Amino acid sequence: MPKYVIEREIPGAGSLTDEELREITRRSCCVLDEMGPRIQWIESYVTDDKIYCLYSAPDAGVIQEHARRTGFPANRVSEVRAVIGPKIAKPRSEGPGEDEETGTD
């Protein structure tokens, strides 16, 4: 299933209390439960004025539906085209079955 990065502009996000973050999490999870397995929240990153979320969903419309139902902004929804990391900079090993980060799912 495709993955999406959602950029949510939330002024002061980095100053939200643990309880406020828990409440946001509860609201999101409640809507996810209602929407069923077609959308999954993987993780989120809170910065000063934005929250970046990683979700899997069949299309961006489902991400927008989740945002509408929760009342959270989804200012930008971008499909992940590749995943990279330090492991891909190393030459391929010759041994079979080596687990390596690649550019696609």
C-alpha positions in Angstrom: 0.0 0.0 0.0 1.4 3.5 -0.8 2.8 5.6 2.0 2.2 9.3 2.4 3.9 12.1 4.4 1.3 14.6 5.7 2.5 18.1 6.6 0.2 19.6 9.2 0.7 23.3 10.0 -0.1 23.7 13.7 1.3 26.9 15.2 2.9 26.0 18.6 2.9 22.3 18.0 6.2 21.9 19.7 4.8 23.5 22.9 1.9 21.1 23.2 1.8 19.3 26.5 2.0 15.5 26.8 -1.7 15.4 27.6 -2.6 17.5 24.5 -0.5 15.2 22.4 -2.3 12.2 23.9 -5.7 13.8 23.2 -4.7 14.4 19.5 -3.5 10.8 19.4 -6.7 9.5 20.8 -8.8 11.5 18.4 -6.8 10.3 15.4 -6.9 6.6 16.6 -10.7 6.8 17.1 -11.2 8.0 13.5 -8.7 5.4 12.2 -10.7 2.6 14.0 -13.9 4.0 12.3 -12.2 4.0 8.8 -11.0 0.4 9.1 -7.8 -1.1 7.8 -7.6 0.9 4.6 -5.6 3.6 6.4 -2.8 3.1 8.9 -0.8 5.6 11.0 2.8 4.7 11.1 4.4 7.6 13.1 4.6 11.3 13.5 7.2 14.0 14.2 6.4 17.1 16.1 8.4 20.3 15.3 7.9 23.8 16.5 5.0 24.7 14.2 4.2 21.5 12.3 3.5 17.9 12.7 4.8 15.5 10.0 2.9 12.2 9.8 3.6 9.0 7.9 0.6 7.0 6.9 -0.2 4.2 4.5 -3.4 4.4 2.5 -4.7 3.4 -0.9 -4.8 7.0 -2.1 -4.4 10.6 -0.9 -8.2 11.0 -0.8 -8.4 8.6 2.2 -5.7 10.7 4.0 -7.8 13.9 3.3 -10.9 12.1 4.6 -9.1 11.3 7.9 -8.0 14.9 8.2 -11.6 16.1 7.7 -13.0 13.7 10.2 -10.4 14.6 12.9 -10.4 18.3 12.2 -6.6 18.2 11.8 -5.1 20.2 8.9 -3.5 18.3 6.1 -1.7 21.2 4.4 0.3 19.0 2.2 0.0 15.3 1.3 2.9 13.8 -0.6 3.2 10.2 -1.7 6.5 8.6 -0.7 8.4 7.6 -3.9 11.5 6.1 -2.3 12.9 5.4 1.1 16.7 6.0 1.6 19.1 5.8 4.5 22.7 5.2 5.3 22.6 1.5 4.5 22.1 2.1 0.8 25.4 4.1 0.6 27.4 0.9 1.3 28.3 -1.5 -1.5 26.0 -4.5 -1.9 27.2 -7.5 0.1 27.8 -10.7 -1.8 26.0 -12.8 0.8 22.4 -13.9 0.0 19.6 -12.7 2.1 21.2 -9.5 3.3 18.6 -7.1 4.5 19.2 -3.7 2.9 17.3 -0.5 2.6 16.1 0.0 -0.9 14.3 2.8 -2.7 10.9 1.1 -2.9 8.4 -0.9 -1.1 
